[in-house]
Amino acid sequence: MLPINILCSTSKNSTLWDEILKEQAEINLIRGLRYFSQEDYSKASIEFLKAIEKNPSVTAYSLYGASLYWLGDIDGSIENYEKAIQIDSNNELPWHLKGISLAKKGEITKALDCFKKAEKINPQRSDLLMNIGSIYFSMERIEDAILYLKKAIENDESNPLYYFQLGLIYFYSEDFKKAEEKFQKAISLKNDYEEAILWLAISLEKQNDIKNAIKYYKKAISIKEKDFFARYMLSRIDKKENLRKNLSECFELVPDNNTKTIALSIAYTKNSNTSPSNSIKDTLLNISKNETALITVDIIEIENLTMNVEGELAKKLSQKYKPLTYKTITKTYKLDGNSQNKEREIDKILNDIENLTKNKNYRMNISTKIEKKSIEKIEKEDNELKYIPRNIGNDMGLWVIGNPWIEIIQENLEAEKNLSPEINAVGNLLIGNIEEAENLFLKANDIVISNLGLGVISYLKGAKNDSIKYFKEVLKVDPKNQTALKNIRWIDGNK
């Protein structure tokens, strides 16, 4: 028999059972945060959902929204932040996170409004101040942007990202000396911060310190070899640099990983008016031949425990405070993007998911993860490839400001028309001026660079056979050219 005092009030508005649920919710939040720190956002979201069921708090909704954000469900994240705000509009966390999601969607004015509401609640939060500064920068309100980045630094002097962001703002304002100082400070705090090293080099070049600019361009390339922009910038000013060796790396094609479908996460309940089927089907139909989709379905069956109680008062209280129990079902499905019966296989997966939830009270999370196939598998198939000018990732996580490297190339191409056709051809290729790049590659004196560039352009135009011919021409002159060998292998496989 459950003692009657477990249901008795411990405060004016709280029962002991409420307190127990809160404690259990805290356990789920701690578990969820552990998964979150391990970047296992699907498992984290399940724990945050459990916490919501036990104690629908601001923290639980905010963290669940954050897990959806990182799983790619931006609208779902905003929906949960709004639920958190309904509970307590004086908590800065959901306002801040909602602002980030809105900024991700490009809704800058709405994002700023959320950030400012969060600032009123907690004016000392550094990452919030940086985000406000970033938004002002995107609005070209430069003085406001500088003010907020300085505030962020005052509150957290050890974060290199804040100095980097401020350096970019000074660079944009053409105060290259101050930009140099901020980039140097960021590097002193993180010595392998490639973006800061690269922009330090650009700032030094703008001040005609060519010797040190070359030094830092080379350092940036040594950290991230696939930064073709850095290679282009170095080739322009270093007359001693082996042009062929440096620029040959700038023509590598890579399998298309279709970033639009890297992750999808959707949460559904039994009473939801929408079905997960359409969203999942659209995502899975769009995966390329070179990809495999892993669909993970986490279903929480929610049941009310029957409480063994005696007496009328106890029965009424037990009906009001029904403890919950959970049964979790996890299933993973695999879909090959090269399957001849892809649509039929997708329908089979969706039917199975639907059968798992029939006649049950549930919450369900569905997440998809798109993985590239192994090199051995890709080589044997007809591949879709892409050209990525800066295949370098991101040193310090996401930010709002963005990165004006394309503008730098555009300025250079306008001012440096007398440079060798090889260098200007690469510059045009990096920013997508395909026709101009092609004309310049045809004029290039270096046959290796010329054929590498024409091979990439032919592929981008859909002429795969011509592309292979150009790369094979490279090998006649430079038999060990790794870029040509790799591109042929990606395109032609083992043929």
SEKOL-877646 format. One record per residue (C-alpha): x, y, z; residue number from 1. Coordinates in steps of 0.05 Angstrom, whole numbers, always signed. Layout:
xx->X	yy->Y	zz->Z	num->NUM
...
END
This chain:
xx->+0	yy->+0	zz->+0	num->1
xx->+26	yy->+69	zz->-18	num->2
xx->+27	yy->+114	zz->+44	num->3
xx->-23	yy->+171	zz->+41	num->4
xx->+30	yy->+222	zz->+60	num->5
xx->+66	yy->+214	zz->-6	num->6
xx->+9	yy->+254	zz->-36	num->7
xx->+3	yy->+306	zz->+18	num->8
xx->+23	yy->+377	zz->+5	num->9
xx->+94	yy->+398	zz->+23	num->10
xx->+81	yy->+471	zz->+7	num->11
xx->+23	yy->+514	zz->-14	num->12
xx->+26	yy->+493	zz->-87	num->13
xx->+69	yy->+430	zz->-86	num->14
xx->+60	yy->+358	zz->-64	num->15
xx->+114	yy->+309	zz->-45	num->16
xx->+98	yy->+272	zz->-110	num->17
xx->+112	yy->+337	zz->-148	num->18
xx->+179	yy->+341	zz->-114	num->19
xx->+195	yy->+269	zz->-132	num->20
xx->+178	yy->+282	zz->-205	num->21
xx->+223	yy->+343	zz->-204	num->22
xx->+280	yy->+302	zz->-177	num->23
xx->+269	yy->+248	zz->-230	num->24
xx->+266	yy->+302	zz->-284	num->25
xx->+333	yy->+329	zz->-259	num->26
xx->+363	yy->+260	zz->-269	num->27
xx->+338	yy->+259	zz->-341	num->28
xx->+365	yy->+328	zz->-354	num->29
xx->+434	yy->+307	zz->-328	num->30
xx->+433	yy->+245	zz->-372	num->31
xx->+411	yy->+287	zz->-431	num->32
xx->+466	yy->+337	zz->-421	num->33
xx->+517	yy->+281	zz->-418	num->34
xx->+492	yy->+255	zz->-486	num->35
xx->+491	yy->+327	zz->-511	num->36
xx->+564	yy->+336	zz->-493	num->37
xx->+579	yy->+272	zz->-532	num->38
xx->+541	yy->+301	zz->-592	num->39
xx->+490	yy->+245	zz->-588	num->40
xx->+432	yy->+292	zz->-598	num->41
xx->+380	yy->+238	zz->-611	num->42
xx->+391	yy->+204	zz->-544	num->43
xx->+396	yy->+272	zz->-510	num->44
xx->+328	yy->+292	zz->-538	num->45
xx->+296	yy->+229	zz->-510	num->46
xx->+321	yy->+245	zz->-440	num->47
xx->+297	yy->+317	zz->-447	num->48
xx->+228	yy->+291	zz->-469	num->49
xx->+225	yy->+248	zz->-407	num->50
xx->+242	yy->+309	zz->-365	num->51
xx->+185	yy->+348	zz->-398	num->52
xx->+135	yy->+293	zz->-382	num->53
xx->+156	yy->+293	zz->-308	num->54
xx->+166	yy->+367	zz->-299	num->55
xx->+151	yy->+412	zz->-359	num->56
xx->+202	yy->+466	zz->-340	num->57
xx->+236	yy->+521	zz->-377	num->58
xx->+301	yy->+482	zz->-375	num->59
xx->+271	yy->+418	zz->-402	num->60
xx->+236	yy->+452	zz->-461	num->61
xx->+297	yy->+495	zz->-476	num->62
xx->+345	yy->+436	zz->-476	num->63
xx->+297	yy->+394	zz->-518	num->64
xx->+293	yy->+452	zz->-567	num->65
xx->+369	yy->+456	zz->-569	num->66
xx->+374	yy->+382	zz->-585	num->67
xx->+326	yy->+391	zz->-643	num->68
xx->+366	yy->+450	zz->-668	num->69
xx->+429	yy->+408	zz->-672	num->70
xx->+391	yy->+352	zz->-706	num->71
xx->+369	yy->+401	zz->-760	num->72
xx->+297	yy->+413	zz->-739	num->73
xx->+299	yy->+489	zz->-732	num->74
xx->+224	yy->+499	zz->-732	num->75
xx->+216	yy->+446	zz->-678	num->76
xx->+268	yy->+480	zz->-635	num->77
xx->+231	yy->+547	zz->-640	num->78
xx->+166	yy->+513	zz->-621	num->79
xx->+197	yy->+486	zz->-556	num->80
xx->+231	yy->+551	zz->-539	num->81
xx->+163	yy->+585	zz->-544	num->82
xx->+134	yy->+534	zz->-495	num->83
xx->+191	yy->+550	zz->-447	num->84
xx->+177	yy->+625	zz->-454	num->85
xx->+103	yy->+612	zz->-438	num->86
xx->+124	yy->+581	zz->-372	num->87
xx->+172	yy->+637	zz->-353	num->88
xx->+183	yy->+697	zz->-399	num->89
xx->+235	yy->+724	zz->-351	num->90
xx->+285	yy->+669	zz->-364	num->91
xx->+338	yy->+690	zz->-414	num->92
xx->+355	yy->+620	zz->-439	num->93
xx->+296	yy->+606	zz->-486	num->94
xx->+298	yy->+677	zz->-513	num->95
xx->+371	yy->+670	zz->-529	num->96
xx->+364	yy->+602	zz->-561	num->97
xx->+303	yy->+623	zz->-601	num->98
xx->+344	yy->+681	zz->-628	num->99
xx->+398	yy->+634	zz->-652	num->100
xx->+346	yy->+591	zz->-688	num->101
xx->+314	yy->+651	zz->-721	num->102
xx->+383	yy->+677	zz->-742	num->103
xx->+396	yy->+608	zz->-772	num->104
xx->+333	yy->+617	zz->-813	num->105
xx->+355	yy->+687	zz->-835	num->106
xx->+301	yy->+723	zz->-796	num->107
xx->+350	yy->+775	zz->-770	num->108
xx->+302	yy->+827	zz->-742	num->109
xx->+263	yy->+775	zz->-703	num->110
xx->+328	yy->+744	zz->-678	num->111
xx->+352	yy->+812	zz->-653	num->112
xx->+286	yy->+823	zz->-616	num->113
xx->+295	yy->+756	zz->-579	num->114
xx->+368	yy->+772	zz->-563	num->115
xx->+349	yy->+840	zz->-535	num->116
xx->+296	yy->+809	zz->-491	num->117
xx->+348	yy->+760	zz->-465	num->118
xx->+397	yy->+817	zz->-453	num->119
xx->+347	yy->+855	zz->-409	num->120
xx->+343	yy->+793	zz->-365	num->121
xx->+418	yy->+777	zz->-364	num->122
xx->+461	yy->+834	zz->-391	num->123
xx->+526	yy->+799	zz->-372	num->124
xx->+521	yy->+737	zz->-416	num->125
xx->+581	yy->+740	zz->-464	num->126
xx->+557	yy->+694	zz->-520	num->127
xx->+491	yy->+732	zz->-521	num->128
xx->+528	yy->+798	zz->-527	num->129
xx->+570	yy->+770	zz->-584	num->130
xx->+507	yy->+747	zz->-620	num->131
xx->+476	yy->+816	zz->-614	num->132
xx->+540	yy->+846	zz->-641	num->133
xx->+539	yy->+796	zz->-698	num->134
xx->+467	yy->+815	zz->-716	num->135
xx->+485	yy->+889	zz->-715	num->136
xx->+544	yy->+874	zz->-761	num->137
xx->+499	yy->+838	zz->-810	num->138
xx->+454	yy->+901	zz->-809	num->139
xx->+516	yy->+944	zz->-822	num->140
xx->+508	yy->+979	zz->-755	num->141
xx->+583	yy->+977	zz->-744	num->142
xx->+589	yy->+1021	zz->-683	num->143
xx->+536	yy->+980	zz->-646	num->144
xx->+570	yy->+915	zz->-668	num->145
xx->+637	yy->+938	zz->-641	num->146
xx->+606	yy->+960	zz->-575	num->147
xx->+573	yy->+892	zz->-563	num->148
xx->+635	yy->+852	zz->-582	num->149
xx->+675	yy->+894	zz->-533	num->150
xx->+623	yy->+880	zz->-479	num->151
xx->+629	yy->+805	zz->-494	num->152
xx->+704	yy->+808	zz->-486	num->153
xx->+699	yy->+847	zz->-421	num->154
xx->+656	yy->+791	zz->-392	num->155
xx->+699	yy->+734	zz->-419	num->156
xx->+770	yy->+754	zz->-437	num->157
xx->+793	yy->+683	zz->-451	num->158
xx->+747	yy->+665	zz->-510	num->159
xx->+784	yy->+670	zz->-577	num->160
xx->+719	yy->+673	zz->-617	num->161
xx->+700	yy->+741	zz->-590	num->162
xx->+768	yy->+771	zz->-611	num->163
xx->+762	yy->+739	zz->-679	num->164
xx->+693	yy->+767	zz->-689	num->165
xx->+715	yy->+836	zz->-668	num->166
xx->+775	yy->+830	zz->-714	num->167
xx->+729	yy->+816	zz->-773	num->168
xx->+688	yy->+878	zz->-757	num->169
xx->+750	yy->+921	zz->-755	num->170
xx->+774	yy->+889	zz->-820	num->171
xx->+707	yy->+905	zz->-852	num->172
xx->+715	yy->+977	zz->-828	num->173
xx->+785	yy->+978	zz->-860	num->174
xx->+819	yy->+988	zz->-793	num->175
xx->+870	yy->+935	zz->-810	num->176
xx->+917	yy->+950	zz->-752	num->177
xx->+863	yy->+938	zz->-700	num->178
xx->+840	yy->+877	zz->-739	num->179
xx->+912	yy->+850	zz->-736	num->180
xx->+914	yy->+861	zz->-661	num->181
xx->+848	yy->+823	zz->-649	num->182
xx->+868	yy->+765	zz->-694	num->183
xx->+935	yy->+760	zz->-658	num->184
xx->+899	yy->+758	zz->-591	num->185
xx->+853	yy->+702	zz->-616	num->186
xx->+913	yy->+662	zz->-639	num->187
xx->+948	yy->+672	zz->-572	num->188
xx->+888	yy->+639	zz->-539	num->189
xx->+883	yy->+583	zz->-592	num->190
xx->+947	yy->+573	zz->-631	num->191
xx->+915	yy->+529	zz->-685	num->192
xx->+857	yy->+576	zz->-699	num->193
xx->+863	yy->+573	zz->-775	num->194
xx->+810	yy->+625	zz->-791	num->195
xx->+844	yy->+676	zz->-746	num->196
xx->+912	yy->+659	zz->-775	num->197
xx->+886	yy->+668	zz->-846	num->198
xx->+853	yy->+735	zz->-832	num->199
xx->+915	yy->+758	zz->-796	num->200
xx->+954	yy->+744	zz->-860	num->201
xx->+902	yy->+783	zz->-901	num->202
xx->+906	yy->+841	zz->-852	num->203
xx->+982	yy->+842	zz->-856	num->204
xx->+979	yy->+841	zz->-932	num->205
xx->+931	yy->+900	zz->-930	num->206
xx->+985	yy->+937	zz->-890	num->207
xx->+1039	yy->+916	zz->-942	num->208
xx->+1075	yy->+871	zz->-892	num->209
xx->+1084	yy->+818	zz->-947	num->210
xx->+1138	yy->+778	zz->-911	num->211
xx->+1095	yy->+763	zz->-850	num->212
xx->+1032	yy->+755	zz->-892	num->213
xx->+1066	yy->+699	zz->-931	num->214
xx->+1088	yy->+668	zz->-865	num->215
xx->+1016	yy->+665	zz->-838	num->216
xx->+985	yy->+642	zz->-904	num->217
xx->+1033	yy->+583	zz->-903	num->218
xx->+1016	yy->+569	zz->-830	num->219
xx->+941	yy->+570	zz->-846	num->220
xx->+952	yy->+521	zz->-903	num->221
xx->+995	yy->+475	zz->-859	num->222
xx->+935	yy->+470	zz->-811	num->223
xx->+881	yy->+462	zz->-864	num->224
xx->+907	yy->+438	zz->-931	num->225
xx->+838	yy->+441	zz->-963	num->226
xx->+832	yy->+517	zz->-955	num->227
xx->+837	yy->+533	zz->-1029	num->228
xx->+824	yy->+606	zz->-1014	num->229
xx->+888	yy->+609	zz->-971	num->230
xx->+927	yy->+576	zz->-1028	num->231
xx->+901	yy->+626	zz->-1077	num->232
xx->+919	yy->+685	zz->-1031	num->233
xx->+990	yy->+658	zz->-1022	num->234
xx->+1002	yy->+647	zz->-1096	num->235
xx->+986	yy->+719	zz->-1111	num->236
xx->+1042	yy->+748	zz->-1068	num->237
xx->+1095	yy->+695	zz->-1060	num->238
xx->+1139	yy->+695	zz->-1122	num->239
xx->+1183	yy->+640	zz->-1093	num->240
xx->+1124	yy->+593	zz->-1082	num->241
xx->+1120	yy->+533	zz->-1129	num->242
xx->+1056	yy->+554	zz->-1166	num->243
xx->+1040	yy->+485	zz->-1193	num->244
xx->+1050	yy->+451	zz->-1127	num->245
xx->+1010	yy->+501	zz->-1087	num->246
xx->+951	yy->+508	zz->-1135	num->247
xx->+946	yy->+435	zz->-1156	num->248
xx->+912	yy->+421	zz->-1090	num->249
xx->+857	yy->+470	zz->-1108	num->250
xx->+822	yy->+424	zz->-1159	num->251
xx->+800	yy->+365	zz->-1117	num->252
xx->+729	yy->+340	zz->-1127	num->253
xx->+695	yy->+305	zz->-1069	num->254
xx->+632	yy->+262	zz->-1062	num->255
xx->+569	yy->+303	zz->-1053	num->256
xx->+545	yy->+294	zz->-982	num->257
xx->+482	yy->+335	zz->-994	num->258
xx->+485	yy->+377	zz->-931	num->259
xx->+411	yy->+393	zz->-937	num->260
xx->+394	yy->+323	zz->-913	num->261
xx->+450	yy->+310	zz->-863	num->262
xx->+402	yy->+308	zz->-805	num->263
xx->+328	yy->+310	zz->-794	num->264
xx->+294	yy->+303	zz->-727	num->265
xx->+220	yy->+304	zz->-715	num->266
xx->+181	yy->+295	zz->-651	num->267
xx->+109	yy->+269	zz->-652	num->268
xx->+57	yy->+251	zz->-601	num->269
xx->-4	yy->+207	zz->-607	num->270
xx->-50	yy->+267	zz->-612	num->271
xx->-9	yy->+303	zz->-664	num->272
xx->-48	yy->+327	zz->-724	num->273
xx->+11	yy->+314	zz->-770	num->274
xx->+46	yy->+251	zz->-792	num->275
xx->+121	yy->+240	zz->-795	num->276
xx->+114	yy->+201	zz->-860	num->277
xx->+117	yy->+258	zz->-910	num->278
xx->+177	yy->+294	zz->-879	num->279
xx->+217	yy->+230	zz->-873	num->280
xx->+199	yy->+207	zz->-942	num->281
xx->+220	yy->+273	zz->-974	num->282
xx->+287	yy->+270	zz->-937	num->283
xx->+301	yy->+198	zz->-956	num->284
xx->+282	yy->+206	zz->-1029	num->285
xx->+333	yy->+262	zz->-1035	num->286
xx->+394	yy->+223	zz->-1012	num->287
xx->+445	yy->+213	zz->-1067	num->288
xx->+474	yy->+148	zz->-1095	num->289
xx->+537	yy->+157	zz->-1054	num->290
xx->+501	yy->+159	zz->-987	num->291
xx->+469	yy->+113	zz->-937	num->292
xx->+414	yy->+137	zz->-891	num->293
xx->+408	yy->+111	zz->-820	num->294
xx->+339	yy->+123	zz->-792	num->295
xx->+334	yy->+117	zz->-717	num->296
xx->+266	yy->+114	zz->-685	num->297
xx->+261	yy->+124	zz->-609	num->298
xx->+191	yy->+112	zz->-582	num->299
xx->+172	yy->+126	zz->-511	num->300
xx->+109	yy->+90	zz->-489	num->301
xx->+79	yy->+128	zz->-432	num->302
xx->+37	yy->+90	zz->-380	num->303
xx->+5	yy->+111	zz->-315	num->304
xx->+22	yy->+67	zz->-256	num->305
xx->-37	yy->+40	zz->-216	num->306
xx->-30	yy->+62	zz->-144	num->307
xx->-54	yy->+15	zz->-89	num->308
xx->-90	yy->+63	zz->-42	num->309
xx->-146	yy->+61	zz->+8	num->310
xx->-198	yy->+112	zz->+27	num->311
xx->-237	yy->+162	zz->-14	num->312
xx->-188	yy->+220	zz->-5	num->313
xx->-129	yy->+177	zz->-24	num->314
xx->-165	yy->+152	zz->-87	num->315
xx->-181	yy->+224	zz->-109	num->316
xx->-109	yy->+245	zz->-98	num->317
xx->-81	yy->+185	zz->-134	num->318
xx->-125	yy->+201	zz->-194	num->319
xx->-96	yy->+271	zz->-196	num->320
xx->-24	yy->+252	zz->-186	num->321
xx->-14	yy->+190	zz->-228	num->322
xx->+59	yy->+170	zz->-231	num->323
xx->+85	yy->+155	zz->-301	num->324
xx->+127	yy->+98	zz->-326	num->325
xx->+164	yy->+93	zz->-392	num->326
xx->+181	yy->+38	zz->-440	num->327
xx->+231	yy->+58	zz->-493	num->328
xx->+234	yy->+23	zz->-561	num->329
xx->+292	yy->+39	zz->-607	num->330
xx->+296	yy->+14	zz->-679	num->331
xx->+346	yy->+31	zz->-733	num->332
xx->+334	yy->+24	zz->-807	num->333
xx->+385	yy->+29	zz->-863	num->334
xx->+372	yy->+55	zz->-933	num->335
xx->+422	yy->+51	zz->-991	num->336
xx->+417	yy->+113	zz->-1035	num->337
xx->+436	yy->+70	zz->-1095	num->338
xx->+378	yy->+22	zz->-1085	num->339
xx->+336	yy->+6	zz->-1147	num->340
xx->+273	yy->+1	zz->-1104	num->341
xx->+286	yy->+61	zz->-1059	num->342
xx->+215	yy->+86	zz->-1056	num->343
xx->+187	yy->+17	zz->-1040	num->344
xx->+239	yy->+8	zz->-984	num->345
xx->+221	yy->+76	zz->-955	num->346
xx->+146	yy->+58	zz->-954	num->347
xx->+164	yy->-8	zz->-918	num->348
xx->+203	yy->+30	zz->-865	num->349
xx->+146	yy->+80	zz->-854	num->350
xx->+94	yy->+25	zz->-849	num->351
xx->+136	yy->-10	zz->-796	num->352
xx->+143	yy->+54	zz->-756	num->353
xx->+68	yy->+65	zz->-759	num->354
xx->+55	yy->-6	zz->-733	num->355
xx->+101	yy->+7	zz->-674	num->356
xx->+56	yy->+63	zz->-649	num->357
xx->-14	yy->+35	zz->-660	num->358
xx->-61	yy->+42	zz->-601	num->359
xx->-7	yy->+69	zz->-556	num->360
xx->+4	yy->+133	zz->-517	num->361
xx->+72	yy->+154	zz->-540	num->362
xx->+123	yy->+207	zz->-556	num->363
xx->+167	yy->+192	zz->-615	num->364
xx->+233	yy->+219	zz->-641	num->365
xx->+255	yy->+203	zz->-711	num->366
xx->+325	yy->+223	zz->-733	num->367
xx->+362	yy->+210	zz->-797	num->368
xx->+436	yy->+210	zz->-807	num->369
xx->+466	yy->+211	zz->-876	num->370
xx->+533	yy->+177	zz->-883	num->371
xx->+581	yy->+174	zz->-942	num->372
xx->+598	yy->+105	zz->-966	num->373
xx->+669	yy->+79	zz->-960	num->374
xx->+718	yy->+97	zz->-1014	num->375
xx->+718	yy->+25	zz->-1039	num->376
xx->+643	yy->+25	zz->-1049	num->377
xx->+642	yy->+94	zz->-1080	num->378
xx->+696	yy->+77	zz->-1130	num->379
xx->+653	yy->+22	zz->-1159	num->380
xx->+593	yy->+66	zz->-1171	num->381
xx->+572	yy->+125	zz->-1215	num->382
xx->+585	yy->+183	zz->-1168	num->383
xx->+558	yy->+253	zz->-1159	num->384
xx->+615	yy->+298	zz->-1139	num->385
xx->+621	yy->+370	zz->-1118	num->386
xx->+674	yy->+424	zz->-1115	num->387
xx->+684	yy->+456	zz->-1046	num->388
xx->+729	yy->+517	zz->-1045	num->389
xx->+740	yy->+514	zz->-970	num->390
xx->+730	yy->+444	zz->-944	num->391
xx->+754	yy->+463	zz->-875	num->392
xx->+698	yy->+458	zz->-824	num->393
xx->+693	yy->+510	zz->-770	num->394
xx->+742	yy->+523	zz->-714	num->395
xx->+697	yy->+552	zz->-661	num->396
xx->+626	yy->+529	zz->-676	num->397
xx->+571	yy->+568	zz->-711	num->398
xx->+567	yy->+643	zz->-713	num->399
xx->+521	yy->+694	zz->-744	num->400
xx->+570	yy->+742	zz->-777	num->401
xx->+593	yy->+697	zz->-833	num->402
xx->+658	yy->+705	zz->-870	num->403
xx->+672	yy->+755	zz->-926	num->404
xx->+726	yy->+714	zz->-963	num->405
xx->+687	yy->+717	zz->-1029	num->406
xx->+688	yy->+793	zz->-1026	num->407
xx->+764	yy->+791	zz->-1018	num->408
xx->+772	yy->+749	zz->-1082	num->409
xx->+725	yy->+795	zz->-1120	num->410
xx->+765	yy->+856	zz->-1100	num->411
xx->+830	yy->+821	zz->-1119	num->412
xx->+805	yy->+800	zz->-1188	num->413
xx->+784	yy->+872	zz->-1202	num->414
xx->+850	yy->+902	zz->-1179	num->415
xx->+898	yy->+848	zz->-1202	num->416
xx->+880	yy->+834	zz->-1275	num->417
xx->+954	yy->+831	zz->-1294	num->418
xx->+969	yy->+771	zz->-1251	num->419
xx->+982	yy->+704	zz->-1286	num->420
xx->+920	yy->+672	zz->-1317	num->421
xx->+930	yy->+611	zz->-1273	num->422
xx->+921	yy->+651	zz->-1209	num->423
xx->+862	yy->+692	zz->-1233	num->424
xx->+830	yy->+630	zz->-1262	num->425
xx->+832	yy->+597	zz->-1194	num->426
xx->+803	yy->+659	zz->-1162	num->427
xx->+744	yy->+658	zz->-1211	num->428
xx->+734	yy->+584	zz->-1200	num->429
xx->+731	yy->+592	zz->-1124	num->430
xx->+674	yy->+642	zz->-1128	num->431
xx->+636	yy->+606	zz->-1183	num->432
xx->+653	yy->+649	zz->-1244	num->433
xx->+658	yy->+587	zz->-1287	num->434
xx->+659	yy->+618	zz->-1357	num->435
xx->+713	yy->+669	zz->-1339	num->436
xx->+754	yy->+615	zz->-1304	num->437
xx->+749	yy->+570	zz->-1365	num->438
xx->+774	yy->+626	zz->-1411	num->439
xx->+833	yy->+639	zz->-1366	num->440
xx->+851	yy->+565	zz->-1359	num->441
xx->+853	yy->+560	zz->-1435	num->442
xx->+904	yy->+617	zz->-1435	num->443
xx->+946	yy->+588	zz->-1378	num->444
xx->+1019	yy->+571	zz->-1391	num->445
xx->+1023	yy->+515	zz->-1339	num->446
xx->+993	yy->+455	zz->-1374	num->447
xx->+981	yy->+418	zz->-1308	num->448
xx->+942	yy->+475	zz->-1276	num->449
xx->+906	yy->+488	zz->-1341	num->450
xx->+882	yy->+416	zz->-1349	num->451
xx->+864	yy->+408	zz->-1276	num->452
xx->+821	yy->+470	zz->-1279	num->453
xx->+788	yy->+450	zz->-1345	num->454
xx->+776	yy->+381	zz->-1316	num->455
xx->+738	yy->+409	zz->-1257	num->456
xx->+698	yy->+457	zz->-1301	num->457
xx->+680	yy->+401	zz->-1350	num->458
xx->+654	yy->+359	zz->-1292	num->459
xx->+614	yy->+417	zz->-1264	num->460
xx->+583	yy->+426	zz->-1333	num->461
xx->+564	yy->+352	zz->-1335	num->462
xx->+616	yy->+330	zz->-1386	num->463
xx->+646	yy->+273	zz->-1345	num->464
xx->+683	yy->+241	zz->-1403	num->465
xx->+717	yy->+306	zz->-1422	num->466
xx->+735	yy->+316	zz->-1348	num->467
xx->+770	yy->+249	zz->-1346	num->468
xx->+808	yy->+266	zz->-1410	num->469
xx->+834	yy->+331	zz->-1380	num->470
xx->+857	yy->+296	zz->-1316	num->471
xx->+892	yy->+242	zz->-1357	num->472
xx->+929	yy->+298	zz->-1396	num->473
xx->+955	yy->+321	zz->-1328	num->474
xx->+983	yy->+252	zz->-1314	num->475
xx->+1022	yy->+252	zz->-1380	num->476
xx->+1062	yy->+311	zz->-1354	num->477
xx->+1059	yy->+296	zz->-1279	num->478
xx->+1045	yy->+221	zz->-1270	num->479
xx->+1043	yy->+226	zz->-1194	num->480
xx->+995	yy->+285	zz->-1190	num->481
xx->+951	yy->+264	zz->-1132	num->482
xx->+893	yy->+311	zz->-1148	num->483
xx->+886	yy->+283	zz->-1219	num->484
xx->+893	yy->+211	zz->-1195	num->485
xx->+841	yy->+222	zz->-1140	num->486
xx->+792	yy->+257	zz->-1186	num->487
xx->+796	yy->+202	zz->-1238	num->488
xx->+785	yy->+150	zz->-1184	num->489
xx->+723	yy->+186	zz->-1157	num->490
xx->+693	yy->+196	zz->-1226	num->491
xx->+712	yy->+132	zz->-1260	num->492
xx->+719	yy->+83	zz->-1203	num->493
xx->+756	yy->+20	zz->-1222	num->494
xx->+738	yy->+25	zz->-1296	num->495
END
